[in-house]
Amino acid sequence: RRGVEKSRVLILGGTGRVGGSTAVALSKLCPDLRIAVAGRNRERGAALVSKLGENSEFVEVNINNIDALVEALKDVDLVVHAAGPFQQGGKCNVLEAAISTKTAYLDVCDDTTYAYRAKSVHQKAVDANVSAITTGGIYPGVSNVMAAELVRLARNEGTYEPERLRFYYYTAGSGGAGPTILATSFLLLGEDVVAYNKGQKIKLRPYSGMLNIDFGKGIGKRDVYLLNLPEVRSTHEVLGVPTVSARFGTAPFFWNWGMLAMANLVPAEILRDRGKVQQLVTLFDPLVRAFDGIAGERVSMRVDLECSNGRSTVGIYSHKRLSESVGTATAAFVMAILEGSTQPGVWFPEEPEGISVEARKALLERASKGTINFVMNKPAWMVETEPKELGLGIYV
């Protein structure tokens, strides 16, 4: 393997928001890195490459063509799969190609089925000596690493056993992320929410279970709703926390009502059909973009851990621009893998073989660059806008 500085990274979906943002963040983090931006749009690719400078190039790749993928991965040290949406994504072509060409791999998948499909080729990756991380990026990704650290620190204190882990996410508008995030949101509305309550797997309605959560400085209180996100199952299994759930909310507030209406009124089979969802996206996209101009693209994630003995700690990550922070977060994972933090195999970010415990601090530092608020392992009352006791029911 070449030294980190001279490594060559291929970014699939490189002309999209996540991929493009990752390329920009990587070129700032490590200017000597060779970056290949892959996509279908040559014009957008050329524009990005001219911004990135001489160590970058554009490659046209169709990720559904295995031969083209394998060809594109020759002489690549790490491939970033940012060509979503991952919902109903079918085969893990990119990961399979990465294993066959012995290329390190990272994806920004936010779909439970796809993530566990990626995990199913774990042994193949081990045998090929290939390091791979699924569900990297900002959320899931950085949020999983934050959760892993909260759990580790609680257990290190000895007498505490983690009992409940909750992920809360907030994004203004579409976070400037356009059609892909819209498609992802609609597809998630067609899925039952999986959560865990005292070790039992339970299924809940999408966009139900509203809570008003305080995201602290720069964001304040926001309504969030249950969604089916992969970090719920993976952190429950990997970190061994019996009760886990994830909620998401957006702004302006009527978008939440719209999501709620869609979850309740649009038949689930339409929301599970990628083609039909694409039509909905085309319909709504101009409207969303118009409101994005007003709503901005602030993003915040709050991870809450409650332990036995009443001990509770919080991690918060807030940024003014989702489109920027998602690239910064993904680039932090790229650097960790290139620096040798990841064992051979397919890992979730919270697994120590994915991002080693020693590498977590550096990853979180890199990922939180430019944030308006980044807090780890503090009691909730210290981070909230108006600290007060909350009467918590028996909700997951």
VOPAGU-2260 file (C-alpha; in pm, 1 decimal, decimal comma):
REM VOPAGU-2260
SITE   aa  ch    i         X         Y         Z
SITE  ARG   A    0       0,0       0,0       0,0
SITE  ARG   A    1     121,5     351,4     -82,1
SITE  GLY   A    2     167,0     608,6     194,3
SITE  VAL   A    3    -149,8     801,6     284,8
SITE  GLU   A    4     -36,8    1115,8      97,9
SITE  LYS   A    5      18,8     935,7    -229,9
SITE  SER   A    6    -295,0     720,6    -209,7
SITE  ARG   A    7    -551,1     726,1    -487,6
SITE  VAL   A    8    -916,4     756,6    -385,6
SITE  LEU   A    9   -1207,2     696,9    -624,0
SITE  ILE   A   10   -1536,9     867,1    -529,9
SITE  LEU   A   11   -1846,2     713,8    -691,2
SITE  GLY   A   12   -2133,0     961,4    -709,0
SITE  GLY   A   13   -1856,0    1220,9    -709,7
SITE  THR   A   14   -2060,2    1478,5    -900,7
SITE  GLY   A   15   -2346,5    1456,0    -646,5
SITE  ARG   A   16   -2370,9    1660,1    -326,6
SITE  VAL   A   17   -2222,4    1402,3     -89,2
SITE  GLY   A   18   -1948,4    1282,8    -324,4
SITE  GLY   A   19   -1853,6    1631,9    -440,8
SITE  SER   A   20   -1844,7    1762,0     -85,3
SITE  THR   A   21   -1625,0    1465,2      15,8
SITE  ALA   A   22   -1381,2    1536,0    -268,5
SITE  VAL   A   23   -1350,2    1901,7    -162,3
SITE  ALA   A   24   -1300,6    1809,2     205,3
SITE  LEU   A   25   -1038,7    1545,2     119,2
SITE  SER   A   26    -839,4    1781,3    -102,7
SITE  LYS   A   27    -822,7    2027,0     191,1
SITE  LEU   A   28    -739,1    1759,6     450,1
SITE  CYS   A   29    -468,4    1596,5     242,4
SITE  PRO   A   30    -365,4    1807,0     -62,6
SITE  ASP   A   31    -130,6    1536,3    -200,8
SITE  LEU   A   32    -406,1    1275,5    -216,3
SITE  ARG   A   33    -494,2    1169,7    -571,8
SITE  ILE   A   34    -869,8    1201,3    -614,1
SITE  ALA   A   35   -1068,3    1045,5    -898,5
SITE  VAL   A   36   -1422,2    1182,1    -917,6
SITE  ALA   A   37   -1657,0     932,1   -1082,2
SITE  GLY   A   38   -2003,3    1007,2   -1210,9
SITE  ARG   A   39   -2225,4    1016,9   -1516,1
SITE  ASN   A   40   -2222,0    1393,0   -1572,3
SITE  ARG   A   41   -1898,4    1489,1   -1747,2
SITE  GLU   A   42   -1963,3    1866,0   -1730,4
SITE  ARG   A   43   -2021,1    1866,7   -1355,4
SITE  GLY   A   44   -1721,6    1637,2   -1314,5
SITE  ALA   A   45   -1495,9    1870,6   -1511,6
SITE  ALA   A   46   -1616,1    2173,1   -1310,5
SITE  LEU   A   47   -1539,8    1996,5    -981,1
SITE  VAL   A   48   -1199,4    1873,7   -1097,1
SITE  SER   A   49   -1096,4    2225,0   -1203,2
SITE  LYS   A   50   -1180,7    2339,0    -848,1
SITE  LEU   A   51    -989,2    2052,0    -686,3
SITE  GLY   A   52    -663,8    2110,2    -870,4
SITE  GLU   A   53    -397,7    1901,8   -1040,0
SITE  ASN   A   54    -419,0    1589,5    -821,6
SITE  SER   A   55    -771,5    1514,2    -937,3
SITE  GLU   A   56    -939,8    1372,2   -1245,7
SITE  PHE   A   57   -1288,7    1281,4   -1368,8
SITE  VAL   A   58   -1379,4     923,3   -1459,5
SITE  GLU   A   59   -1706,8     815,6   -1618,2
SITE  VAL   A   60   -1834,8     503,0   -1438,8
SITE  ASN   A   61   -2168,6     323,6   -1439,1
SITE  ILE   A   62   -2189,9     143,3   -1104,6
SITE  ASN   A   63   -2431,4    -114,1   -1247,0
SITE  ASN   A   64   -2167,5    -236,5   -1490,8
SITE  ILE   A   65   -1941,0    -474,8   -1296,9
SITE  ASP   A   66   -1667,9    -491,1   -1563,7
SITE  ALA   A   67   -1647,7    -111,2   -1583,4
SITE  LEU   A   68   -1633,0     -94,9   -1203,3
SITE  VAL   A   69   -1351,5    -347,5   -1179,1
SITE  GLU   A   70   -1160,9    -158,1   -1449,7
SITE  ALA   A   71   -1212,6     174,1   -1266,8
SITE  LEU   A   72   -1080,7      23,9    -941,1
SITE  LYS   A   73    -743,7     -72,8   -1084,4
SITE  ASP   A   74    -468,8     135,7    -920,3
SITE  VAL   A   75    -714,4     269,0    -658,2
SITE  ASP   A   76    -633,5     241,0    -285,0
SITE  LEU   A   77    -982,6     322,1    -156,2
SITE  VAL   A   78   -1326,2     358,9    -314,3
SITE  VAL   A   79   -1598,5     578,1    -160,8
SITE  HIS   A   80   -1948,5     470,4    -260,6
SITE  ALA   A   81   -2163,9     784,5    -241,1
SITE  ALA   A   82   -2397,4     704,8    -531,2
SITE  GLY   A   83   -2727,7     677,5    -338,7
SITE  PRO   A   84   -3010,2     633,4    -266,2
SITE  PHE   A   85   -2929,8     295,9    -107,4
SITE  GLN   A   86   -3292,9     207,0     -24,9
SITE  GLN   A   87   -3401,5     -92,9    -234,9
SITE  GLY   A   88   -3051,0     -86,3    -376,5
SITE  GLY   A   89   -3023,6    -454,2    -466,9
SITE  LYS   A   90   -2674,9    -604,4    -492,9
SITE  CYS   A   91   -2362,5    -457,3    -334,2
SITE  ASN   A   92   -2182,5    -433,3    -671,7
SITE  VAL   A   93   -1928,0    -177,5    -558,3
SITE  LEU   A   94   -1826,1    -371,1    -248,4
SITE  GLU   A   95   -1800,2    -696,8    -448,0
SITE  ALA   A   96   -1580,8    -519,0    -706,2
SITE  ALA   A   97   -1367,5    -368,0    -427,8
SITE  ILE   A   98   -1310,9    -712,5    -274,0
SITE  SER   A   99   -1221,6    -867,5    -610,1
SITE  THR   A  100    -967,3    -590,9    -682,1
SITE  LYS   A  101    -838,7    -578,0    -321,3
SITE  THR   A  102    -944,6    -212,2    -281,3
SITE  ALA   A  103   -1038,4     -61,2      58,3
SITE  TYR   A  104   -1404,6      45,6      69,8
SITE  LEU   A  105   -1632,0     300,2     239,0
SITE  ASP   A  106   -1999,3     370,1     174,0
SITE  VAL   A  107   -2238,9     633,5     307,4
SITE  CYS   A  108   -2532,1     389,9     312,0
SITE  ASP   A  109   -2833,0     485,9     525,5
SITE  ASP   A  110   -3039,8     172,7     462,1
SITE  THR   A  111   -3058,1    -121,1     703,9
SITE  THR   A  112   -3113,4    -391,3     439,7
SITE  TYR   A  113   -2825,0    -270,0     223,8
SITE  ALA   A  114   -2591,3    -236,9     524,8
SITE  TYR   A  115   -2657,6    -595,6     636,6
SITE  ARG   A  116   -2621,3    -718,4     278,5
SITE  ALA   A  117   -2277,1    -555,0     282,0
SITE  LYS   A  118   -2201,9    -731,8     612,0
SITE  SER   A  119   -2291,0   -1067,1     453,8
SITE  VAL   A  120   -1968,3   -1058,3     245,8
SITE  HIS   A  121   -1756,4    -996,6     557,1
SITE  GLN   A  122   -1570,4   -1328,2     528,6
SITE  LYS   A  123   -1491,1   -1265,7     159,9
SITE  ALA   A  124   -1335,9    -931,2     259,3
SITE  VAL   A  125   -1134,4   -1095,5     539,4
SITE  ASP   A  126   -1005,5   -1363,3     298,1
SITE  ALA   A  127    -909,1   -1095,4      43,4
SITE  ASN   A  128    -745,7    -880,5     315,6
SITE  VAL   A  129    -975,6    -588,7     225,7
SITE  SER   A  130   -1083,4    -329,1     484,1
SITE  ALA   A  131   -1438,9    -200,9     439,0
SITE  ILE   A  132   -1677,3      21,7     633,9
SITE  THR   A  133   -2050,0      41,0     563,4
SITE  THR   A  134   -2276,4     325,0     689,0
SITE  GLY   A  135   -1989,4     575,1     713,5
SITE  GLY   A  136   -2039,0     949,1     661,9
SITE  ILE   A  137   -2231,2    1182,2     889,5
SITE  TYR   A  138   -2542,8     991,3     995,8
SITE  PRO   A  139   -2512,9     705,5    1025,9
SITE  GLY   A  140   -2137,8     724,0    1061,8
SITE  VAL   A  141   -2017,4     997,1    1293,8
SITE  SER   A  142   -2331,3     945,3    1504,9
SITE  ASN   A  143   -2238,8     574,6    1548,9
SITE  VAL   A  144   -1884,8     663,9    1659,1
SITE  MET   A  145   -2028,3     918,1    1906,0
SITE  ALA   A  146   -2260,6     647,4    2043,5
SITE  ALA   A  147   -1972,7     397,6    2070,6
SITE  GLU   A  148   -1764,7     648,4    2267,0
SITE  LEU   A  149   -2052,8     736,1    2504,7
SITE  VAL   A  150   -2105,1     363,9    2575,1
SITE  ARG   A  151   -1731,6     295,1    2617,6
SITE  LEU   A  152   -1684,8     588,2    2856,8
SITE  ALA   A  153   -1989,1     482,3    3063,3
SITE  ARG   A  154   -1864,1     123,8    3091,9
SITE  ASN   A  155   -1513,7     245,1    3177,6
SITE  GLU   A  156   -1653,9     409,4    3487,6
SITE  GLY   A  157   -1731,6      61,1    3607,6
SITE  THR   A  158   -2066,5      51,5    3779,7
SITE  TYR   A  159   -2284,1     177,8    3494,6
SITE  GLU   A  160   -2459,4     -41,2    3242,0
SITE  PRO   A  161   -2594,7     135,4    2930,2
SITE  GLU   A  162   -2972,6      91,4    2913,7
SITE  ARG   A  163   -3107,7     325,1    2648,1
SITE  LEU   A  164   -2953,6     487,7    2342,6
SITE  ARG   A  165   -3144,2     738,6    2133,5
SITE  PHE   A  166   -3043,7     910,6    1811,5
SITE  TYR   A  167   -3206,2    1242,4    1723,5
SITE  TYR   A  168   -3143,5    1413,2    1389,4
SITE  TYR   A  169   -3250,8    1749,0    1256,7
SITE  THR   A  170   -3197,9    1900,0     910,0
SITE  ALA   A  171   -3334,5    2229,5     781,5
SITE  GLY   A  172   -3508,4    2183,3     445,5
SITE  SER   A  173   -3335,5    1912,6     242,0
SITE  GLY   A  174   -3002,7    2025,1     386,2
SITE  GLY   A  175   -2913,6    2153,8      42,7
SITE  ALA   A  176   -2874,1    1789,5     -57,6
SITE  GLY   A  177   -3142,7    1791,7    -322,8
SITE  PRO   A  178   -3314,3    1496,8    -490,6
SITE  THR   A  179   -3120,8    1208,1    -332,0
SITE  ILE   A  180   -3206,0    1303,2      25,6
SITE  LEU   A  181   -3565,6    1362,0     -82,8
SITE  ALA   A  182   -3582,4    1015,0    -241,5
SITE  THR   A  183   -3426,9     861,8      71,5
SITE  SER   A  184   -3682,3    1036,9     296,3
SITE  PHE   A  185   -3978,3     922,4      85,8
SITE  LEU   A  186   -3849,1     564,1      64,2
SITE  LEU   A  187   -3800,8     554,5     443,1
SITE  LEU   A  188   -4165,7     657,0     488,6
SITE  GLY   A  189   -4259,7     325,6     326,2
SITE  GLU   A  190   -4071,5     122,0     587,8
SITE  ASP   A  191   -4186,7      10,4     931,2
SITE  VAL   A  192   -3958,8     151,5    1198,3
SITE  VAL   A  193   -3750,9    -105,5    1383,8
SITE  ALA   A  194   -3663,9      -9,1    1741,0
SITE  TYR   A  195   -3556,0    -207,8    2045,9
SITE  ASN   A  196   -3722,8    -196,5    2383,9
SITE  LYS   A  197   -3545,9    -379,6    2667,7
SITE  GLY   A  198   -3389,7    -622,2    2420,1
SITE  GLN   A  199   -3713,4    -685,9    2230,4
SITE  LYS   A  200   -3733,0    -586,9    1864,2
SITE  ILE   A  201   -4047,3    -381,5    1804,3
SITE  LYS   A  202   -4203,5    -237,0    1489,2
SITE  LEU   A  203   -4356,1     110,4    1485,6
SITE  ARG   A  204   -4521,8     334,2    1228,6
SITE  PRO   A  205   -4287,6     560,2    1027,7
SITE  TYR   A  206   -4292,8     924,8    1134,6
SITE  SER   A  207   -4479,8     848,8    1458,2
SITE  GLY   A  208   -4367,6     895,5    1821,3
SITE  MET   A  209   -4299,6    1270,2    1798,8
SITE  LEU   A  210   -4072,6    1420,3    2064,6
SITE  ASN   A  211   -3963,4    1782,4    2109,4
SITE  ILE   A  212   -3585,2    1766,6    2150,2
SITE  ASP   A  213   -3340,6    2037,6    2251,3
SITE  PHE   A  214   -3042,3    2036,3    2012,5
SITE  GLY   A  215   -2869,8    2314,6    2207,9
SITE  LYS   A  216   -2670,4    2609,2    2079,3
SITE  GLY   A  217   -2751,3    2733,8    1729,4
SITE  ILE   A  218   -3044,4    2493,7    1674,5
SITE  GLY   A  219   -3274,9    2497,8    1978,2
SITE  LYS   A  220   -3581,3    2277,4    2023,7
SITE  ARG   A  221   -3714,0    2075,3    1730,8
SITE  ASP   A  222   -3981,7    1812,5    1677,3
SITE  VAL   A  223   -3844,2    1474,4    1571,0
SITE  TYR   A  224   -4021,3    1156,8    1452,6
SITE  LEU   A  225   -3935,2     786,5    1438,3
SITE  LEU   A  226   -3763,7     663,6    1119,4
SITE  ASN   A  227   -3614,6     327,8    1023,9
SITE  LEU   A  228   -3238,7     387,9    1031,9
SITE  PRO   A  229   -2957,8     126,7    1026,7
SITE  GLU   A  230   -2771,2     255,4    1331,0
SITE  VAL   A  231   -3061,0     138,6    1553,0
SITE  ARG   A  232   -3004,1    -228,8    1476,5
SITE  SER   A  233   -2626,5    -208,8    1443,2
SITE  THR   A  234   -2564,3     -21,7    1771,3
SITE  HIS   A  235   -2812,6    -247,4    1953,6
SITE  GLU   A  236   -2618,7    -553,6    1834,5
SITE  VAL   A  237   -2263,5    -416,7    1842,3
SITE  LEU   A  238   -2277,0    -204,6    2158,6
SITE  GLY   A  239   -2523,1    -429,1    2341,9
SITE  VAL   A  240   -2765,2    -154,8    2446,7
SITE  PRO   A  241   -3111,9    -304,8    2515,6
SITE  THR   A  242   -3327,9      -3,8    2417,1
SITE  VAL   A  243   -3243,9     189,8    2097,3
SITE  SER   A  244   -3437,9     420,3    1863,3
SITE  ALA   A  245   -3377,4     695,6    1606,1
SITE  ARG   A  246   -3581,6    1004,7    1525,1
SITE  PHE   A  247   -3555,4    1269,1    1256,4
SITE  GLY   A  248   -3715,4    1609,5    1201,6
SITE  THR   A  249   -3692,9    1884,1     945,0
SITE  ALA   A  250   -3788,3    2249,3     894,2
SITE  PRO   A  251   -3990,0    2452,0     811,2
SITE  PHE   A  252   -4236,9    2278,2    1046,1
SITE  PHE   A  253   -4494,7    2211,1     771,6
SITE  TRP   A  254   -4246,3    1976,6     599,1
SITE  ASN   A  255   -4290,8    1751,2     904,4
SITE  TRP   A  256   -4667,9    1767,6     851,8
SITE  GLY   A  257   -4615,8    1682,7     484,5
SITE  MET   A  258   -4397,5    1382,6     576,8
SITE  LEU   A  259   -4658,2    1275,7     834,0
SITE  ALA   A  260   -4935,7    1307,4     573,7
SITE  MET   A  261   -4734,9    1105,1     320,3
SITE  ALA   A  262   -4660,0     831,9     574,4
SITE  ASN   A  263   -5031,1     807,4     657,7
SITE  LEU   A  264   -5199,6     873,8     322,4
SITE  VAL   A  265   -4972,0     742,5      47,2
SITE  PRO   A  266   -4995,7     361,0      18,3
SITE  ALA   A  267   -4673,9     195,8     141,3
SITE  GLU   A  268   -4633,5       3,1    -186,8
SITE  ILE   A  269   -4597,3     335,7    -372,7
SITE  LEU   A  270   -4337,3     455,2    -119,3
SITE  ARG   A  271   -4151,0     125,8    -163,3
SITE  ASP   A  272   -4136,7     161,7    -541,7
SITE  ARG   A  273   -3819,7     343,0    -649,9
SITE  GLY   A  274   -3968,8     440,6    -986,3
SITE  LYS   A  275   -4281,8     593,7    -832,0
SITE  VAL   A  276   -4075,3     767,3    -563,3
SITE  GLN   A  277   -3857,1     916,0    -838,3
SITE  GLN   A  278   -4173,9    1065,4    -992,8
SITE  LEU   A  279   -4269,9    1213,5    -654,2
SITE  VAL   A  280   -3919,3    1358,6    -619,1
SITE  THR   A  281   -3941,4    1521,8    -963,2
SITE  LEU   A  282   -4274,4    1671,3    -858,4
SITE  PHE   A  283   -4157,8    1804,3    -519,9
SITE  ASP   A  284   -3796,4    1895,7    -596,9
SITE  PRO   A  285   -3859,3    2252,9    -730,4
SITE  LEU   A  286   -4076,6    2326,9    -426,5
SITE  VAL   A  287   -3817,2    2190,8    -184,3
SITE  ARG   A  288   -3539,3    2390,7    -350,4
SITE  ALA   A  289   -3744,7    2708,8    -327,5
SITE  PHE   A  290   -3791,8    2656,6      45,3
SITE  ASP   A  291   -3429,5    2547,4      91,8
SITE  GLY   A  292   -3329,1    2904,6       5,4
SITE  ILE   A  293   -3528,5    3024,6     304,9
SITE  ALA   A  294   -3478,8    2733,0     546,1
SITE  GLY   A  295   -3100,2    2714,8     510,8
SITE  GLU   A  296   -2931,1    2380,4     568,4
SITE  ARG   A  297   -2842,9    2358,3     935,5
SITE  VAL   A  298   -2794,6    2006,3    1060,8
SITE  SER   A  299   -2775,2    1865,3    1409,4
SITE  MET   A  300   -2746,3    1525,2    1567,5
SITE  ARG   A  301   -2787,8    1446,4    1931,1
SITE  VAL   A  302   -2702,6    1107,6    2080,2
SITE  ASP   A  303   -2841,7    1033,9    2428,3
SITE  LEU   A  304   -2723,4     748,9    2647,5
SITE  GLU   A  305   -2902,7     655,9    2967,5
SITE  CYS   A  306   -2745,6     408,9    3207,2
SITE  SER   A  307   -2848,9     218,5    3515,0
SITE  ASN   A  308   -2810,5     434,0    3831,1
SITE  GLY   A  309   -2970,8     725,0    3643,1
SITE  ARG   A  310   -2647,3     839,1    3478,0
SITE  SER   A  311   -2710,2    1000,4    3140,6
SITE  THR   A  312   -2473,9    1158,1    2888,0
SITE  VAL   A  313   -2513,5    1334,8    2557,0
SITE  GLY   A  314   -2316,3    1398,3    2239,7
SITE  ILE   A  315   -2416,1    1683,1    2006,6
SITE  TYR   A  316   -2292,1    1776,2    1659,8
SITE  SER   A  317   -2437,0    2086,0    1489,4
SITE  HIS   A  318   -2325,9    2252,6    1165,7
SITE  LYS   A  319   -2457,4    2542,1     956,0
SITE  ARG   A  320   -2429,2    2350,1     629,2
SITE  LEU   A  321   -2521,2    1986,2     582,7
SITE  SER   A  322   -2371,0    1981,3     231,7
SITE  GLU   A  323   -2032,9    2079,0     379,5
SITE  SER   A  324   -2045,3    1871,9     699,6
SITE  VAL   A  325   -2136,6    1549,6     520,3
SITE  GLY   A  326   -1817,7    1580,3     311,1
SITE  THR   A  327   -1604,7    1663,6     615,2
SITE  ALA   A  328   -1745,1    1360,3     799,9
SITE  THR   A  329   -1696,6    1121,9     505,6
SITE  ALA   A  330   -1341,6    1250,2     449,1
SITE  ALA   A  331   -1264,7    1178,0     817,2
SITE  PHE   A  332   -1357,5     811,4     756,6
SITE  VAL   A  333   -1145,8     798,1     438,9
SITE  MET   A  334    -841,1     922,3     631,1
SITE  ALA   A  335    -898,2     674,3     916,6
SITE  ILE   A  336    -910,3     380,9     672,4
SITE  LEU   A  337    -603,3     502,2     478,3
SITE  GLU   A  338    -414,5     545,2     806,5
SITE  GLY   A  339    -473,5     177,7     883,0
SITE  SER   A  340    -742,2     204,8    1149,6
SITE  THR   A  341    -962,2     -61,9     983,9
SITE  GLN   A  342    -912,5    -440,6    1003,8
SITE  PRO   A  343    -983,9    -663,9     702,3
SITE  GLY   A  344   -1358,7    -737,6     682,9
SITE  VAL   A  345   -1681,2    -535,9     652,8
SITE  TRP   A  346   -1748,6    -325,3     961,0
SITE  PHE   A  347   -1990,8     -73,7    1105,1
SITE  PRO   A  348   -1831,2     253,6    1226,1
SITE  GLU   A  349   -1903,8     168,0    1591,7
SITE  GLU   A  350   -1714,1    -161,9    1573,5
SITE  PRO   A  351   -1357,4    -122,7    1707,7
SITE  GLU   A  352   -1233,8    -322,6    1406,9
SITE  GLY   A  353   -1391,7     -56,2    1181,0
SITE  ILE   A  354   -1268,1     259,9    1348,9
SITE  SER   A  355   -1026,0     152,0    1619,4
SITE  VAL   A  356   -1084,4     297,9    1966,6
SITE  GLU   A  357    -752,0     486,6    1939,6
SITE  ALA   A  358    -857,7     640,1    1605,7
SITE  ARG   A  359   -1201,5     762,9    1720,4
SITE  LYS   A  360   -1075,5    1086,4    1874,6
SITE  ALA   A  361    -895,8    1193,4    1554,2
SITE  LEU   A  362   -1199,0    1096,2    1343,9
SITE  LEU   A  363   -1436,9    1302,8    1557,3
SITE  GLU   A  364   -1194,7    1597,7    1556,7
SITE  ARG   A  365   -1171,1    1593,2    1177,0
SITE  ALA   A  366   -1544,4    1538,2    1131,6
SITE  SER   A  367   -1637,5    1824,2    1365,3
SITE  LYS   A  368   -1427,0    2084,6    1181,0
SITE  GLY   A  369   -1644,3    2387,5    1110,5
SITE  THR   A  370   -1924,2    2287,6    1349,2
SITE  ILE   A  371   -2117,9    2550,6    1545,0
SITE  ASN   A  372   -2144,3    2311,4    1839,1
SITE  PHE   A  373   -1964,8    1986,7    1913,7
SITE  VAL   A  374   -2003,4    1829,8    2256,9
SITE  MET   A  375   -1917,0    1483,1    2381,0
SITE  ASN   A  376   -2003,5    1297,4    2701,2
SITE  LYS   A  377   -2172,8    1580,8    2891,0
SITE  PRO   A  378   -2484,8    1561,9    3107,6
SITE  ALA   A  379   -2794,4    1675,5    2911,9
SITE  TRP   A  380   -2863,4    1981,6    3128,4
SITE  MET   A  381   -2524,5    2129,8    3036,4
SITE  VAL   A  382   -2592,1    2135,8    2663,2
SITE  GLU   A  383   -2956,9    2236,6    2641,0
SITE  THR   A  384   -3079,9    2586,9    2562,5
SITE  GLU   A  385   -3304,1    2603,7    2869,2
SITE  PRO   A  386   -3180,1    2340,8    3112,4
SITE  LYS   A  387   -3461,0    2174,9    3305,5
SITE  GLU   A  388   -3561,3    1834,2    3432,7
SITE  LEU   A  389   -3750,9    1623,2    3180,6
SITE  GLY   A  390   -4014,2    1376,8    3295,7
SITE  LEU   A  391   -3934,9    1081,4    3069,1
SITE  GLY   A  392   -4201,7     820,6    3006,5
SITE  ILE   A  393   -4133,0     462,1    2908,3
SITE  TYR   A  394   -4086,9     551,5    2541,7
SITE  VAL   A  395   -3812,4     407,2    2325,9
